[in-house]
């Protein structure tokens, strides 16, 4: 397509959005650089404890990513051909699991896998000694698997769903066996997702904070994010700066390496409206059903434990003003973060979609890269930069709330971009020329074409960003106090004070709040499908 001249109104929103993102990130990083220039101690680089923490961080992230990818491939292959009542609901729960608050999972996991948990009770019924510990590397791996298995499964499931039904019918006519179909038909589309999915899961596990902080079991299982948090809490600013820059350098290098290794071919995004049942033998069907049931029990049991124990722990005495205040604070920050993320997302996509339509792909890719750059800057690095930059104002509730809205909005930005990118680009390519001929521009174009056509997707992205913000524990772990607390921070305070009954009920409130947001917004969005 020939390149066309761009109107200022097409370019300006994306440039302003990218400039805002880069300015915020540069402020956080420059604040780290300022303190590094004044307080850094290079002798800390020769500390063997530093590199032990680095090795453990890489090791747990590598193991977590390999386990998640391996089990997700098996589950996607097993679950895709099955048809059963509740499958749609199960897939929906898998989608929500990825953004559930980490501390809710930390409440649920010990109740299932702990020494007094459900699994221990069943194990002892059969006369066996239960010696498994949920704390340490094993607990970290299980928690990461809980989050990343459903996420990777959804990506692989969508890849399998992109295979045209005519190809599956042809494979059946040719008499291909179960494994031949996997090798020649399904593996090529799954393989295309392997590297990007592995890289994203690895980055998420490498920068994991709350899981390692609460389930690590001691200093021997400390990650970089936790080490940064502990250094800031102990006012060891020089160590925090060194750790932050090492982590930042590693993450940026990893992303650059990934861009060189990644295939330039984009995955197909066609979705079949019907499926072709292709089991050759009943044993394959039974094996797929068993795998799906085991995976579902693994994913749903911690959430069920939170619900059961939260209901048991309920009493009117737990409905305190602190709980209500934390809930309102979380909701206000979540709504602000979601609005900020959507504003940046729509501004970027407004410009990039028009640049792609006019053939300016390189500039479009650069603007999109600015929106994904937050993935290379771990949350604790961003939080550390803001902590140092605004340390003198850490008692201001308005300042803390604003920083959390900015931070959580940026963290949600790559996911809202991914959700809206293809629909917005498709609308732009389909209706731009028609809109130009009718002189529909600017806000009229956004309202009558993009907003009218994509209401339900906008609402889903808004709900996704809200739930991500509600469960965040990075920024608030540094700025939180008795006077300013979100629900995750309030829950963390209860856990630290060994108020287990109150913590169980708070975890239930947090879980219900997350599912409630998705349910209400989904019902609203269904009106516009």
C-alpha positions, 0 to 999 in steps of 0.5 A: 500500500502506498504511503499516505500523508498523515494528519496531525490529529492522527499522529498526535495522540500516539506521540503524546501517549508514547511520550507520557510512557517514556517520561514516566519510565525515564523519571523512575530510572533517572531517580535510581541513577541519581542515587546510584551516582551518590550512594552506590558501592561497587564492592557489593558487585563482588558479594557472593550473596548477590549472585546467589540471589541472581542464580536462584531468580533465574533458576526458579523462573526457568523451572516455572516457565518449563513446567507451565509450558509443558503442562499447558501443551498437554492440557490444550491437546487434551481439552480441545477436542472434548465437549462437556457441560461447563466447558465454556465456564471452565475456559472463562475461569482459566482466563480470570485466574491469570489476574487474580490477586497473588495474596488470595492464592497465597491464602488458598494454597496452604489450605490445599497443600499445607501440613493441615490442608486438604491434600494432607487429610486425604493422604493420611486417610490412606495411612501415608505420612505427608511431608510436602512443604508448601514453603520454599522452591516447591511452593514458588513453583506451584504458585507460578504454575497456578498462574501461568498454566491457565495463561499458557493453556489459553494461548495454545488452545487458541492456536489449536482453534485457529486450525481450519476445520477443513484441515481436520476433516482432511486429516481424518479422511487420510486416516492420520493417527492421533499422533500423526495429526499432532505432529503434522497438523497441530504442532506447527501452530503450537510451535509458533507460540512456544518461544513467545509464550515461554519468554513471557512466562519466564519474564513474569516469573523472574519479576515475581514478588509477592509469591516469592516474598510469602512462600519463599520460606527464608533468605535462601529463596530470595529473588531480585524483586524481594531483595530490592524490596528488603533493601529499600525497607532497610534503607540500603539504597545503594544495594537497591539501586545495584539490584534494580539496574542488574535486573533491568539490564537482564530483562532488557537484554532478554527482550532484545534477544527474544526479538532476534530469535522470534519468528516474524510470522504472526500467529493466525487468529481465526476461530472455528465456530464448530469443532470436529471430533477426531478421537480414534480410540476411546482410550484417547478420550478417557486420557484427555478427560482425566488430564482435564479433570486433574488440571481443573482440580489443581486450578480450582481447588485453591479458589474453592479453599478460599471460599470455604474458609472465608465463609467459615471465618465470617463474623460481623466483627470482621466487617470493620471500617478498615476493611471497608476503607481498604475496599473503597481505596482498592476500587478507586485506584483500580478504576483510575488505573483502568481508565489510565491504561485505556487512555494510553491504549486507545491513543496509541492504537489510534495512531498506530492503526492509521500508520499501518493503514498508510504503510508506515509500519516501522514507525507504528512498530516503534510506538507499539514498542513503547507500550510494551516497554514496561514488560522489560522494566520490572514492577519493583524497579518502577516502584523503587524509582518512584519510592526514591523520587517521591520519598519525602512525600510518602505520607501523602495519600493523594500522592500514593494513590496517584503513583499507584494509578500510574504504576498499575495502569502501566503494568496493565498497558501491554495486556490491554494493547494485546486485547484491542490491537487486532480489533482496532486495526481491523476497523481502521482498514475496513472503514477508514476510506468510507469515513473519509468519504463521509467526512467522519473524523476525530471524536465522531469517528471514534464514537460512531465507528470504534466505540459502537463496534468495540464496546464489549471489547473495551469493557473486557479490557477495562475489567482486566485492567481493574482486576490487575490493579486490585491485586497489585502488591508491588507499589503499595508494599513500599508506600502502604501504611495504617492510614493508606492501605489497599485490600492486598496490603490490608490482607498482608498486614493480617497475615503478618499479625497471624490473624488467620481468621480475619485474613481468610475473610479478607481473601474471600472479599478480594476474590469476590470483588475480582469475580464480581467486577468481571461478572458485572462488566461481562453482563454489561458487555453482552448487551453489545455483542 
